[in-house]
Amino acid sequence: MSTITSSSHRLDVLHPLLAAATGAVIFGLTMTAGEVFDLNTDSAGGPATTTGEIALYAGIVVAAGVIAVWLGLRARAGSPRRLATTALGLGIAAAATYIAFWSGWPHVFGAVAVVLASEHRRRVGSFSATTAIALGLGALALVAAAITCVLG
């Protein structure tokens, strides 16, 4: 009897890199929408138009992405328990960093927490209490931060 092994070249939508990039894009779009449509109630004076300000925001978001992707990849390589606890940790981090919504961290951490909780469900077959909390915290922080970025 012979065994044939083939590699799958499918796009894995539950990958932390894709989730972090999605969170970063949501952050950029919501901050831009708030400034362009003048919905932002910030009285600081105007959009971040200098190259230095934009680079600072990009650097902060990239730092969050590097942390979230590193943690997410380690969790995906481990057991379902590690996946669940990492998702919960990132969900809590997303909720805690909501006070600094302008940093993009709640967007990135929230998106990766949701993806890791979903990956746990895919592997195990159902959400555990830990992953349900992680999913709720991550999604809530992501949506709340996006709304706050638009409305300021």
DSSP file (Angstrom, degrees, kcal/mol; ACC not computed):
  #  RESIDUE AA STRUCTURE BP1 BP2  ACC     N-H-->O    O-->H-N    N-H-->O    O-->H-N    TCO  KAPPA ALPHA  PHI   PSI    X-CA   Y-CA   Z-CA
    1    1 A M              0   0    0      0, 0.0     2,-0.3     0, 0.0     0, 0.0   0.000 360.0 360.0 360.0 135.5    0.0    0.0    0.0
    2    2 A S        -     0   0    0      2,-0.0     2,-0.5     0, 0.0     0, 0.0  -0.836 360.0-143.5-113.4 152.8    1.3    3.4   -0.9
    3    3 A T        -     0   0    0     -2,-0.3     2,-0.5     2,-0.0     0, 0.0  -0.951   8.1-155.9-116.5 131.8    0.5    6.7    0.7
    4    4 A I        -     0   0    0     -2,-0.5     2,-0.5     2,-0.0    -2,-0.0  -0.923   7.2-166.3-109.5 127.7    0.3    9.9   -1.3
    5    5 A T        -     0   0    0     -2,-0.5     2,-0.4     2,-0.0    -2,-0.0  -0.951   7.3-178.0-113.7 127.9    0.8   13.2    0.4
    6    6 A S        -     0   0    0     -2,-0.5     2,-0.3     0, 0.0    -2,-0.0  -0.956  22.6-127.3-124.5 145.8   -0.2   16.4   -1.2
    7    7 A S        -     0   0    0     -2,-0.4     2,-0.5     2,-0.0    -2,-0.0  -0.689  20.2-130.6 -91.1 143.6    0.2   19.9    0.0
    8    8 A S        -     0   0    0     -2,-0.3    -1,-0.0     1,-0.1     0, 0.0  -0.794  14.5-168.2 -94.0 131.0   -2.7   22.2    0.1
    9    9 A H        +     0   0    0     -2,-0.5     2,-0.2     2,-0.1    -1,-0.1  -0.138  39.7 137.3-107.9  35.7   -2.2   25.6   -1.4
   10   10 A R        -     0   0    0      1,-0.1     2,-0.6     0, 0.0    -2,-0.1  -0.484  61.9-107.0 -82.1 154.1   -5.4   27.1   -0.1
   11   11 A L        -     0   0    0     -2,-0.2     2,-0.9     1,-0.0    -1,-0.1  -0.707  28.8-143.2 -79.7 122.1   -5.5   30.6    1.4
   12   12 A D    >   -     0   0    0     -2,-0.6     3,-0.8     1,-0.2     6,-0.2  -0.772  16.2-174.1 -91.1 104.4   -5.9   30.3    5.1
   13   13 A V  T 3  S+     0   0    0     -2,-0.9    -1,-0.2     1,-0.3    -2,-0.0   0.631  79.2  67.2 -75.6 -11.7   -8.2   33.1    6.2
   14   14 A L  T 3  S+     0   0    0     -3,-0.1    -1,-0.3   104,-0.1   105,-0.1  -0.107  73.3 126.0 -97.3  35.9   -7.7   32.3    9.9
   15   15 A H    <>  -     0   0    0     -3,-0.8     4,-2.1     1,-0.1     3,-0.2  -0.783  63.3-134.9 -95.1 136.2   -4.0   33.3    9.7
   16   16 A P  H  > S+     0   0    0      0, 0.0     4,-2.9     0, 0.0     5,-0.2   0.832 103.8  57.2 -59.9 -33.5   -2.8   35.9   12.3
   17   17 A L  H  > S+     0   0    0      2,-0.2     4,-2.3     1,-0.2     5,-0.2   0.932 108.6  45.5 -64.2 -44.5   -0.9   37.9    9.6
   18   18 A L  H  > S+     0   0    0     -3,-0.2     4,-2.2     2,-0.2    -1,-0.2   0.892 114.2  49.6 -64.4 -39.6   -4.1   38.4    7.6
   19   19 A A  H  X S+     0   0    0     -4,-2.1     4,-2.5     2,-0.2    -2,-0.2   0.922 111.1  48.2 -66.0 -44.1   -6.0   39.3   10.7
   20   20 A A  H  X S+     0   0    0     -4,-2.9     4,-2.3     1,-0.2    -2,-0.2   0.904 112.2  49.5 -64.0 -40.8   -3.5   41.8   11.8
   21   21 A A  H  X S+     0   0    0     -4,-2.3     4,-2.4    -5,-0.2    -1,-0.2   0.898 110.5  50.8 -64.6 -39.5   -3.3   43.4    8.4
   22   22 A T  H  X S+     0   0    0     -4,-2.2     4,-2.6     2,-0.2    -2,-0.2   0.919 110.2  49.4 -63.5 -43.6   -7.1   43.6    8.3
   23   23 A G  H  X S+     0   0    0     -4,-2.5     4,-2.2     1,-0.2    -2,-0.2   0.898 111.3  49.5 -61.2 -40.8   -7.1   45.3   11.7
   24   24 A A  H  X S+     0   0    0     -4,-2.3     4,-2.5     2,-0.2    -2,-0.2   0.891 111.2  49.1 -65.9 -39.6   -4.5   47.8   10.5
   25   25 A V  H  X S+     0   0    0     -4,-2.4     4,-2.8     2,-0.2     5,-0.2   0.910 110.0  51.2 -66.6 -41.5   -6.5   48.5    7.4
   26   26 A I  H  X S+     0   0    0     -4,-2.6     4,-2.6     2,-0.2     5,-0.2   0.920 110.4  50.4 -60.5 -42.9   -9.7   49.1    9.4
   27   27 A F  H  X S+     0   0    0     -4,-2.2     4,-2.4     2,-0.2     5,-0.3   0.946 112.3  46.1 -59.1 -49.5   -7.7   51.5   11.6
   28   28 A G  H  X S+     0   0    0     -4,-2.5     4,-2.1     1,-0.2    -2,-0.2   0.905 114.4  47.4 -61.8 -42.7   -6.4   53.4    8.7
   29   29 A L  H  X S+     0   0    0     -4,-2.8     4,-2.7     2,-0.2    -1,-0.2   0.903 113.2  47.0 -67.2 -40.9   -9.8   53.6    7.0
   30   30 A T  H  X S+     0   0    0     -4,-2.6     4,-2.1    -5,-0.2    -2,-0.2   0.894 113.2  47.9 -71.4 -37.7  -11.7   54.7   10.1
   31   31 A M  H  X S+     0   0    0     -4,-2.4     4,-1.5    -5,-0.2    -1,-0.2   0.915 115.2  46.3 -65.9 -41.3   -9.2   57.4   11.0
   32   32 A T  H  X S+     0   0    0     -4,-2.1     4,-3.2    -5,-0.3     5,-0.3   0.916 111.2  51.6 -67.0 -42.7   -9.2   58.7    7.5
   33   33 A A  H  X S+     0   0    0     -4,-2.7     4,-2.3     1,-0.2     6,-0.4   0.896 107.1  53.7 -62.0 -40.5  -13.0   58.6    7.2
   34   34 A G  H  <>S+     0   0    0     -4,-2.1     6,-2.1     1,-0.2     5,-1.5   0.874 116.3  38.4 -62.1 -37.2  -13.3   60.6   10.5
   35   35 A E  H ><5S+     0   0    0     -4,-1.5     3,-0.8     3,-0.2    -2,-0.2   0.908 116.8  48.5 -79.5 -44.1  -11.0   63.3    9.1
   36   36 A V  H 3<5S+     0   0    0     -4,-3.2    -3,-0.2     1,-0.2    -2,-0.2   0.917 118.2  39.0 -65.4 -44.6  -12.2   63.4    5.5
   37   37 A F  T 3<5S-     0   0    0     -4,-2.3    -1,-0.2    -5,-0.3    -2,-0.2   0.340 108.3-123.7 -89.8   8.1  -15.9   63.5    6.3
   38   38 A D  T < 5S+     0   0    0     -3,-0.8    -3,-0.2    -5,-0.1    -4,-0.1   0.839  72.8 129.3  54.6  39.0  -15.3   65.9    9.3
   39   39 A L      < +     0   0    0     -5,-1.5     2,-0.3    -6,-0.4    -4,-0.2   0.616  38.6 103.3 -91.7 -16.4  -17.0   63.5   11.7
   40   40 A N        -     0   0    0     -6,-2.1   112,-0.3     1,-0.1   111,-0.1  -0.530  58.1-159.4 -72.7 125.7  -14.1   63.6   14.1
   41   41 A T        +     0   0    0    110,-1.6     2,-0.2    -2,-0.3    -1,-0.1   0.365  50.6 126.2 -87.6   5.8  -14.9   65.8   17.1
   42   42 A D        -     0   0    0      1,-0.1     3,-0.5     2,-0.0    -2,-0.1  -0.472  47.9-159.6 -65.2 128.2  -11.2   66.2   17.9
   43   43 A S        +     0   0    0     -2,-0.2    -1,-0.1     1,-0.2    -2,-0.0   0.156  59.0 112.7 -97.1  20.0  -10.5   69.9   18.1
   44   44 A A  S    S-     0   0    0      1,-0.1    -1,-0.2     2,-0.1    -2,-0.0   0.723  91.1-101.4 -68.3 -21.2   -6.7   69.5   17.6
   45   45 A G        -     0   0    0     -3,-0.5    -2,-0.1     0, 0.0    -1,-0.1   0.224  68.5 -30.1 127.9 -21.5   -6.9   71.2   14.3
   46   46 A G  S    S-     0   0    0     -4,-0.0    -2,-0.1     0, 0.0   -11,-0.0  -0.948  78.9 -40.0 160.4 179.3   -6.9   68.9   11.3
   47   47 A P        -     0   0    0      0, 0.0     2,-1.4     0, 0.0     3,-0.2  -0.241  63.4 -97.0 -69.8 157.6   -5.8   65.7    9.8
   48   48 A A        +     0   0    0      1,-0.2   -13,-0.0     5,-0.1     0, 0.0  -0.615  59.8 156.8 -73.5  96.8   -2.3   64.2   10.3
   49   49 A T        +     0   0    0     -2,-1.4    -1,-0.2     4,-0.1     2,-0.1   0.653  34.9  95.4-103.7 -17.5   -0.8   65.5    7.2
   50   50 A T  S  > S-     0   0    0     -3,-0.2     4,-2.0     1,-0.1     5,-0.2  -0.459  76.6-127.3 -76.4 150.2    2.9   65.6    7.9
   51   51 A T  H  > S+     0   0    0      1,-0.2     4,-2.5     2,-0.2     5,-0.2   0.856 108.8  57.1 -62.9 -35.3    4.9   62.7    6.9
   52   52 A G  H  > S+     0   0    0      2,-0.2     4,-2.1     1,-0.2    -1,-0.2   0.898 106.6  47.7 -64.2 -41.4    6.3   62.4   10.4
   53   53 A E  H  > S+     0   0    0      2,-0.2     4,-2.3     1,-0.2    -2,-0.2   0.913 113.5  47.3 -66.9 -42.5    2.8   62.0   12.0
   54   54 A I  H  X S+     0   0    0     -4,-2.0     4,-2.5     1,-0.2    -2,-0.2   0.905 112.1  50.3 -65.4 -40.9    1.8   59.4    9.5
   55   55 A A  H  X S+     0   0    0     -4,-2.5     4,-2.5     2,-0.2    -1,-0.2   0.872 109.0  52.7 -64.6 -36.8    5.0   57.5    9.9
   56   56 A L  H  X S+     0   0    0     -4,-2.1     4,-2.2     2,-0.2    -2,-0.2   0.942 110.9  45.8 -64.1 -47.5    4.5   57.6   13.7
   57   57 A Y  H  X S+     0   0    0     -4,-2.3     4,-2.3     1,-0.2    -2,-0.2   0.922 113.9  49.6 -59.7 -44.2    1.0   56.1   13.4
   58   58 A A  H  X S+     0   0    0     -4,-2.5     4,-2.5     1,-0.2    -2,-0.2   0.901 110.2  50.7 -62.8 -41.0    2.3   53.5   10.9
   59   59 A G  H  X S+     0   0    0     -4,-2.5     4,-2.1     2,-0.2    -1,-0.2   0.890 109.7  49.7 -64.4 -39.8    5.1   52.5   13.2
   60   60 A I  H  X S+     0   0    0     -4,-2.2     4,-1.8     2,-0.2    -1,-0.2   0.913 113.4  46.1 -65.2 -42.7    2.8   52.1   16.2
   61   61 A V  H  X S+     0   0    0     -4,-2.3     4,-2.4     2,-0.2    -2,-0.2   0.886 110.8  52.5 -68.8 -38.9    0.4   49.9   14.2
   62   62 A V  H  X S+     0   0    0     -4,-2.5     4,-2.6     2,-0.2    -1,-0.2   0.895 107.0  53.5 -63.7 -39.2    3.3   47.9   12.8
   63   63 A A  H  X S+     0   0    0     -4,-2.1     4,-2.1     2,-0.2    -1,-0.2   0.923 109.7  47.4 -61.2 -43.9    4.6   47.2   16.3
   64   64 A A  H  X S+     0   0    0     -4,-1.8     4,-2.8     1,-0.2     5,-0.2   0.907 111.8  51.5 -62.4 -41.3    1.1   46.0   17.3
   65   65 A G  H  X S+     0   0    0     -4,-2.4     4,-2.7     2,-0.2     5,-0.3   0.900 108.3  50.2 -63.5 -41.4    1.0   43.8   14.2
   66   66 A V  H  X S+     0   0    0     -4,-2.6     4,-2.2     2,-0.2    -1,-0.2   0.926 113.9  45.3 -63.3 -44.6    4.4   42.2   14.9
   67   67 A I  H  X S+     0   0    0     -4,-2.1     4,-2.5     2,-0.2     5,-0.2   0.946 116.1  45.4 -63.3 -48.8    3.4   41.4   18.5
   68   68 A A  H  X S+     0   0    0     -4,-2.8     4,-2.6     1,-0.2    -2,-0.2   0.897 114.6  47.1 -65.6 -41.5    0.0   40.0   17.6
   69   69 A V  H  X S+     0   0    0     -4,-2.7     4,-2.8    -5,-0.2     5,-0.3   0.915 112.0  50.6 -67.8 -42.0    1.3   37.9   14.7
   70   70 A W  H  X S+     0   0    0     -4,-2.2     4,-1.9    -5,-0.3    -2,-0.2   0.948 115.1  42.6 -60.5 -48.4    4.2   36.5   16.7
   71   71 A L  H  X S+     0   0    0     -4,-2.5     4,-2.2    -5,-0.2    -2,-0.2   0.904 115.1  51.1 -64.1 -40.6    1.8   35.5   19.5
   72   72 A G  H  X S+     0   0    0     -4,-2.6     4,-2.5    -5,-0.2    -2,-0.2   0.895 109.2  48.8 -65.3 -41.4   -0.7   34.2   17.0
   73   73 A L  H  X S+     0   0    0     -4,-2.8     4,-1.5     2,-0.2    -1,-0.2   0.893 111.5  49.8 -67.0 -39.0    1.8   32.0   15.1
   74   74 A R  H  < S+     0   0    0     -4,-1.9     4,-0.5    -5,-0.3    -2,-0.2   0.903 112.3  48.8 -64.1 -39.7    3.1   30.5   18.4
   75   75 A A  H >< S+     0   0    0     -4,-2.2     3,-1.1     1,-0.2     8,-0.3   0.903 108.3  52.8 -67.4 -41.0   -0.5   29.8   19.5
   76   76 A R  H 3< S+     0   0    0     -4,-2.5    -1,-0.2     1,-0.3    -2,-0.2   0.816 107.0  53.3 -64.7 -29.5   -1.4   28.2   16.2
   77   77 A A  T 3< S+     0   0    0     -4,-1.5    -1,-0.3    -5,-0.2    -2,-0.2   0.605 108.8  61.6 -79.6 -10.9    1.6   25.9   16.4
   78   78 A G  S <  S-     0   0    0     -3,-1.1    -3,-0.1    -4,-0.5    -4,-0.0  -0.094  97.6 -59.3-102.0-160.7    0.6   24.7   19.9
   79   79 A S     >  -     0   0    0      1,-0.1     4,-2.1    -2,-0.1    -1,-0.2  -0.247  50.6-103.8 -77.2 166.0   -2.3   23.0   21.5
   80   80 A P  H  > S+     0   0    0      0, 0.0     4,-2.5     0, 0.0     5,-0.2   0.835 122.5  58.0 -59.9 -31.3   -5.9   24.1   21.4
   81   81 A R  H  > S+     0   0    0      2,-0.2     4,-2.5     1,-0.2     5,-0.2   0.925 106.2  47.2 -65.2 -42.6   -5.5   25.3   25.0
   82   82 A R  H  > S+     0   0    0      1,-0.2     4,-2.4     2,-0.2     5,-0.2   0.897 111.3  52.7 -63.5 -39.2   -2.6   27.5   24.0
   83   83 A L  H  X S+     0   0    0     -4,-2.1     4,-2.2    -8,-0.3    -2,-0.2   0.923 111.1  46.4 -60.8 -44.9   -4.7   28.8   21.2
   84   84 A A  H  X S+     0   0    0     -4,-2.5     4,-2.2     2,-0.2    -2,-0.2   0.910 113.6  46.9 -66.3 -43.3   -7.6   29.6   23.6
   85   85 A T  H  X S+     0   0    0     -4,-2.5     4,-2.4     2,-0.2    -1,-0.2   0.871 112.6  49.3 -70.5 -34.9   -5.4   31.4   26.2
   86   86 A T  H  X S+     0   0    0     -4,-2.4     4,-2.6    -5,-0.2     5,-0.2   0.908 110.4  51.1 -68.0 -40.8   -3.6   33.4   23.6
   87   87 A A  H  X S+     0   0    0     -4,-2.2     4,-2.2    -5,-0.2    -2,-0.2   0.918 111.8  47.6 -60.4 -42.8   -6.9   34.5   22.1
   88   88 A L  H  X S+     0   0    0     -4,-2.2     4,-2.6     2,-0.2     5,-0.2   0.915 110.8  51.4 -64.7 -42.9   -8.1   35.5   25.5
   89   89 A G  H  X S+     0   0    0     -4,-2.4     4,-2.4     1,-0.2    -2,-0.2   0.911 112.4  45.4 -60.3 -43.1   -4.9   37.4   26.2
   90   90 A L  H  X S+     0   0    0     -4,-2.6     4,-2.4     2,-0.2    -1,-0.2   0.851 111.2  53.6 -70.5 -33.6   -5.2   39.3   23.0
   91   91 A G  H  X S+     0   0    0     -4,-2.2     4,-2.1    -5,-0.2    -2,-0.2   0.916 111.3  45.5 -64.2 -42.8   -8.9   40.0   23.6
   92   92 A I  H  X S+     0   0    0     -4,-2.6     4,-2.7     2,-0.2    -2,-0.2   0.907 112.6  51.3 -65.8 -41.3   -8.1   41.4   27.0
   93   93 A A  H  X S+     0   0    0     -4,-2.4     4,-2.3    -5,-0.2    -2,-0.2   0.889 108.9  51.3 -62.4 -39.2   -5.2   43.4   25.5
   94   94 A A  H  < S+     0   0    0     -4,-2.4     4,-0.3     2,-0.2    -1,-0.2   0.920 112.9  45.1 -63.8 -43.2   -7.6   44.8   22.8
   95   95 A A  H >< S+     0   0    0     -4,-2.1     3,-0.9     1,-0.2     4,-0.3   0.896 114.1  49.4 -67.2 -39.7  -10.1   45.9   25.5
   96   96 A A  H >< S+     0   0    0     -4,-2.7     3,-0.8     1,-0.2    -2,-0.2   0.853 109.6  50.8 -69.3 -34.4   -7.4   47.4   27.6
   97   97 A T  G >< S+     0   0    0     -4,-2.3     3,-1.7     1,-0.2     6,-0.3   0.437  81.0  96.0 -85.1   2.7   -5.8   49.4   24.8
   98   98 A Y  G X  S+     0   0    0     -3,-0.9     3,-1.3    -4,-0.3    -1,-0.2   0.839  72.9  67.5 -58.6 -31.4   -9.2   50.8   23.8
   99   99 A I  G <  S+     0   0    0     -3,-0.8    -1,-0.3     1,-0.3     3,-0.2   0.748 104.4  44.5 -62.7 -20.7   -8.3   53.9   25.9
  100  100 A A  G X  S+     0   0    0     -3,-1.7     3,-2.4     1,-0.1     5,-0.4  -0.417  72.6 151.2-114.3  53.5   -5.6   54.5   23.3
  101  101 A F  G X   +     0   0    0     -3,-1.3     3,-1.3     1,-0.3     6,-0.2   0.793  64.6  67.6 -56.3 -30.7   -7.9   53.9   20.3
  102  102 A W  G 3  S+     0   0    0      1,-0.3    -1,-0.3    -3,-0.2    -4,-0.1   0.589  89.2  67.1 -67.3 -11.0   -5.8   56.3   18.2
  103  103 A S  G <  S-     0   0    0     -3,-2.4    -1,-0.3    -6,-0.3    -2,-0.2   0.721  99.7-130.6 -83.3 -20.8   -2.9   53.8   18.3
  104  104 A G  S <> S+     0   0    0     -3,-1.3     4,-2.1    -4,-0.4     5,-0.2   0.341  74.9 117.7  87.0  -7.6   -4.6   51.1   16.3
  105  105 A W  H  > S+     0   0    0     -5,-0.4     4,-2.9     1,-0.2     5,-0.4   0.899  70.7  51.9 -63.5 -42.7   -3.7   48.5   18.9
  106  106 A P  H  > S+     0   0    0      0, 0.0     4,-1.9     0, 0.0    -1,-0.2   0.867 110.2  51.3 -63.7 -30.9   -7.3   47.6   19.8
  107  107 A H  H  > S+     0   0    0     -6,-0.2     4,-2.2     2,-0.2    -2,-0.2   0.954 116.0  38.9 -65.5 -50.1   -8.0   47.0   16.1
  108  108 A V  H  X S+     0   0    0     -4,-2.1     4,-2.2   -85,-0.2     5,-0.2   0.949 120.1  43.9 -68.8 -50.4   -5.0   44.7   15.5
  109  109 A F  H  X S+     0   0    0     -4,-2.9     4,-2.3     1,-0.2    -1,-0.2   0.897 114.6  51.1 -63.8 -39.5   -5.3   42.8   18.8
  110  110 A G  H  X S+     0   0    0     -4,-1.9     4,-2.2    -5,-0.4    -1,-0.2   0.914 110.1  48.7 -64.0 -43.1   -9.1   42.5   18.5
  111  111 A A  H  X S+     0   0    0     -4,-2.2     4,-2.0    -5,-0.2    -1,-0.2   0.913 113.5  46.1 -64.4 -42.5   -8.9   41.1   14.9
  112  112 A V  H  X S+     0   0    0     -4,-2.2     4,-2.6     2,-0.2     5,-0.2   0.874 110.3  54.1 -70.0 -35.9   -6.2   38.6   15.8
  113  113 A A  H  X S+     0   0    0     -4,-2.3     4,-2.3    -5,-0.2    -2,-0.2   0.917 109.1  48.8 -62.2 -42.3   -8.2   37.5   19.0
  114  114 A V  H  X S+     0   0    0     -4,-2.2     4,-2.2     1,-0.2    -2,-0.2   0.917 112.6  47.9 -63.0 -43.5  -11.3   36.9   16.9
  115  115 A V  H  X S+     0   0    0     -4,-2.0     4,-2.4     2,-0.2    -2,-0.2   0.901 111.7  48.9 -66.7 -41.1   -9.3   34.8   14.3
  116  116 A L  H  X S+     0   0    0     -4,-2.6     4,-2.1     2,-0.2    -1,-0.2   0.897 111.2  49.9 -67.2 -38.2   -7.6   32.7   17.0
  117  117 A A  H  X S+     0   0    0     -4,-2.3     4,-2.0    -5,-0.2    -1,-0.2   0.902 112.2  48.5 -64.0 -39.8  -10.9   32.0   18.7
  118  118 A S  H  X S+     0   0    0     -4,-2.2     4,-2.2     2,-0.2    -2,-0.2   0.872 109.3  52.4 -67.6 -36.9  -12.3   31.0   15.4
  119  119 A E  H  X S+     0   0    0     -4,-2.4     4,-2.2     2,-0.2    -2,-0.2   0.884 107.3  52.9 -65.7 -37.7   -9.3   28.8   14.7
  120  120 A H  H  X S+     0   0    0     -4,-2.1     4,-2.8     1,-0.2     5,-0.4   0.927 109.1  49.2 -61.4 -44.3   -9.9   27.1   18.1
  121  121 A R  H  X S+     0   0    0     -4,-2.0     4,-2.3     1,-0.2    -2,-0.2   0.896 109.5  52.5 -62.4 -39.6  -13.5   26.5   17.1
  122  122 A R  H  < S+     0   0    0     -4,-2.2    -1,-0.2     1,-0.2    -2,-0.2   0.898 115.5  40.7 -62.4 -40.7  -12.3   25.0   13.8
  123  123 A R  H  < S+     0   0    0     -4,-2.2    -2,-0.2    -5,-0.1    -1,-0.2   0.915 126.7  30.1 -75.1 -44.0   -9.9   22.6   15.5
  124  124 A V  H  < S-     0   0    0     -4,-2.8    -3,-0.2     2,-0.2    -2,-0.2   0.811 101.6-120.5 -90.8 -32.7  -12.1   21.5   18.4
  125  125 A G  S  < S+     0   0    0     -4,-2.3     2,-0.3    -5,-0.4    -4,-0.1   0.255  82.5  38.3 109.7 -12.1  -15.5   21.8   17.0
  126  126 A S  S    S-     0   0    0     -6,-0.3     2,-0.3     0, 0.0    -2,-0.2  -0.982  86.2 -93.1-158.7 165.1  -17.0   24.3   19.4
  127  127 A F        -     0   0    0     -2,-0.3     2,-0.2    -3,-0.1    -9,-0.1  -0.653  34.9-147.0 -81.2 139.2  -16.2   27.4   21.3
  128  128 A S     >  -     0   0    0     -2,-0.3     4,-2.4   -11,-0.1     5,-0.2  -0.490  33.9 -99.7 -90.8 173.5  -15.0   27.0   24.9
  129  129 A A  H  > S+     0   0    0      1,-0.2     4,-2.1     2,-0.2     5,-0.2   0.905 124.9  52.0 -60.5 -40.1  -15.8   29.5   27.5
  130  130 A T  H  > S+     0   0    0      1,-0.2     4,-2.4     2,-0.2    -1,-0.2   0.929 112.1  43.7 -62.8 -46.6  -12.4   31.0   27.1
  131  131 A T  H  > S+     0   0    0      2,-0.2     4,-2.8     1,-0.2    -1,-0.2   0.834 110.6  55.2 -72.4 -30.4  -12.7   31.4   23.4
  132  132 A A  H  X S+     0   0    0     -4,-2.4     4,-2.4     2,-0.2    -1,-0.2   0.919 111.2  44.9 -65.7 -41.9  -16.2   32.8   23.6
  133  133 A I  H  X S+     0   0    0     -4,-2.1     4,-3.0    -5,-0.2     5,-0.3   0.918 113.8  50.1 -65.5 -42.9  -15.0   35.5   25.9
  134  134 A A  H  X S+     0   0    0     -4,-2.4     4,-2.7     1,-0.2     5,-0.3   0.913 111.3  48.8 -61.6 -43.2  -12.0   36.1   23.7
  135  135 A L  H  X S+     0   0    0     -4,-2.8     4,-2.5     2,-0.2     5,-0.3   0.932 114.0  45.8 -61.9 -46.3  -14.2   36.4   20.7
  136  136 A G  H  X S+     0   0    0     -4,-2.4     4,-2.5     2,-0.2     5,-0.2   0.932 115.8  44.6 -64.6 -46.8  -16.6   38.8   22.4
  137  137 A L  H  X S+     0   0    0     -4,-3.0     4,-2.6     2,-0.2     5,-0.2   0.928 115.6  47.5 -63.9 -45.3  -13.8   41.0   23.9
  138  138 A G  H  X S+     0   0    0     -4,-2.7     4,-2.2    -5,-0.3    -2,-0.2   0.929 115.7  43.7 -62.4 -46.2  -11.9   41.1   20.6
  139  139 A A  H  X S+     0   0    0     -4,-2.5     4,-2.6    -5,-0.3     5,-0.3   0.913 115.0  49.3 -66.7 -42.4  -14.9   41.9   18.5
  140  140 A L  H  X S+     0   0    0     -4,-2.5     4,-2.7    -5,-0.3     5,-0.2   0.923 113.2  46.0 -63.3 -44.8  -16.3   44.5   20.9
  141  141 A A  H  X S+     0   0    0     -4,-2.6     4,-2.4    -5,-0.2     5,-0.2   0.900 113.4  50.3 -65.2 -40.3  -12.9   46.3   21.2
  142  142 A L  H  X S+     0   0    0     -4,-2.2     4,-2.0    -5,-0.2    -2,-0.2   0.944 115.8  40.6 -62.4 -49.4  -12.4   46.2   17.4
  143  143 A V  H  X S+     0   0    0     -4,-2.6     4,-2.4     2,-0.2     5,-0.2   0.921 116.4  49.2 -68.1 -44.5  -15.9   47.7   16.7
  144  144 A A  H  X S+     0   0    0     -4,-2.7     4,-2.4    -5,-0.3    -1,-0.2   0.901 112.4  48.0 -63.2 -40.9  -15.8   50.2   19.5
  145  145 A A  H  X S+     0   0    0     -4,-2.4     4,-2.3    -5,-0.2    -1,-0.2   0.881 110.7  51.9 -67.2 -37.4  -12.4   51.4   18.5
  146  146 A A  H  X S+     0   0    0     -4,-2.0     4,-1.7    -5,-0.2    -2,-0.2   0.922 111.6  46.3 -64.5 -43.5  -13.4   51.7   14.9
  147  147 A I  H  X S+     0   0    0     -4,-2.4     4,-2.6     1,-0.2     5,-0.3   0.911 112.7  50.1 -64.4 -41.8  -16.5   53.8   15.8
  148  148 A T  H  X S+     0   0    0     -4,-2.4     4,-2.3     1,-0.2    -1,-0.2   0.870 107.2  54.6 -66.3 -35.9  -14.4   56.0   18.1
  149  149 A C  H  < S+     0   0    0     -4,-2.3    -1,-0.2     2,-0.2    -2,-0.2   0.881 112.5  43.7 -63.9 -36.8  -11.8   56.6   15.4
  150  150 A V  H  < S+     0   0    0     -4,-1.7    -2,-0.2     1,-0.2    -1,-0.2   0.937 123.9  33.7 -72.4 -46.8  -14.5   57.8   13.1
  151  151 A L  H  <        0   0    0     -4,-2.6  -110,-1.6    -5,-0.1    -2,-0.2   0.605 360.0 360.0 -90.7 -12.3  -16.4   59.9   15.6
  152  152 A G     <        0   0    0     -4,-2.3    -3,-0.1  -112,-0.3    -4,-0.1   0.437 360.0 360.0  80.4 360.0  -13.3   61.0   17.5
